[in-house]
Amino acid sequence: MVGLSVGEKHFIQGGIAQDLRTDGRKRLTYRPIFVETGVIAQANGSARVKFGGTEVIASVKAELGRPSSSAPDKGKVSIFVDCSPTAAPQFEGRGGEELSMELSAALRQCLLGGKSGAGAGINLSSLSIVDGKVCWDLYIDGLVISMDGNVLDALGAAIKAALSNTGIPKVNIASASTPDEQPEVDVSDEEFLQFDTTALPVIVTLTKVGRHYIVDATSEEESQMSSAVSISVNRQGLICGLTKRGGAGLDPSVILDMISVAKHVSEQLMNKLDSEIAAAEAAMEEDS
């Protein structure tokens, strides 16, 4: 928890009201964004992302699995987040477990469309190999290394960058002799298919402080919030998921306005992320 004096609280709230935050940003301006891909050699894809003082890593591991009976023509995706004890003092011991579970659930809601899968940013059908028999299981792991606010958006960006960096091995199928038999699968060590991230949304969290809301809040600003709404928006401007935290209720008209603002902001964030990911991928190719 951020300990602030009464004067500091008034300074933060007053600055946001006047559209001049303590670090000089306007209400809807992000901190500098840094992206580095291919940071974990053993993973199929990985990325490190920094939003100002917040730093996270995401990795993607692809393994062969069996589709669920309820969705035989789709693969499966699992998202788990861990918070490093060094990220914040409250994470020492078991303190980070609650936030880890909250972030994991929010990411699943924003990127996988919740339990229904409606609006999912990851096309699960593309992970199917043989309907009802073989599919790819993607294990996406996030790690919070340092925390200075807006962790969910940073994790969403890191997952997008890691999936852009992901190569799925090419698979050759030997036909099974009987329909009930499990087909033989030959996984290539040399040929990889680039994971398609065109439909993957970005997450925009709008944090309400006083009567205004801001993007990319720092820890100090988050300590003054009444509520925050995280909205995932894809390239077409469609809403893929929405989650809310904070005790204060929000009028439906305010949420609709927040969605409108998130759509506008998401374009800038998407373009910035795409250019940073492309630059990171180019730098990685030069190094190799």
C-alpha positions, 0 to 999 in steps of 0.5 A: 500500500502506498503511504501518502500524506494529506498534502500529497493526496490533494496534489495528485487529485488536484493535478488530475482534475486540471489534466496535469498529473504529477509526472507531467502527463495528461489524463489519457497519456501513457508512460514510455513503453518498452518491449523486448521479445525472445527473452526466454530461450526455452519458451515457444515465445516470450516478451518483457514489457515495461510501462514506466516503472512497471515491468512484466514478463510473459512466456508461451509454451505450446504442448500437444493435448486432447480437446475437451469433449465440449469443444472438440474442434478447439485448442485450449489456452491457460493463463497464469500470473505470478507476482515476484516478492521483489515487485512490492513489499506486500508480495512477500510470503503469501501476499502476492497470491491474491493479486496473482489470482485476480490478475489471472482471472482478469486476463482470462476475461479480457483475452479469452472472452470469459467462460462463454468464449464469446469475443475471445481474442485468441482463435481457439479453432486455430489450435485444433490439429485433429478434431476431437483427437489432438490440439495445441494447449497453450500455457501462457505465464505472466510474471510481475517483476516490478510494480508501479501501477497499471499491471493488468494492461502491461501483462496484456501487452506482454502476452500480445508481444509474446504471442507475436514472438511465438512459433507453433511447430508444424505438425504432420498427421499419420491417419489412424487405422480406425476412427477410435484410434489416436492418430500418430503425430510428427512434430517438426523441430525445424518448421514453425508457423507464426501465431496469428495475433491480428485479432488479439486485443489490447487492455485499457484500464481507466482509473477513476480519481475524483470526477475524472478517469486516467490511463496508465495510472501509477501506484500513487494514483491507484491509491486514490482511485474510487474504481477502475474499469479494464476494457479489452478492445481489438483492432476493429474497435470491438469490445472483447472483455470488461472487468471492474475493480474498486468498491465504488459503483458506476452509473451505466452512462459513465461506463458507456463513456469509459468504453468510448474513451477506451476505444479511442485510446486503444488505437494509440496503444495498439499502434505504439505496441505494434511498432515496439513489437516490430522493432523488438523482433527486428532487433532479435533477428539482427542479434541472431 
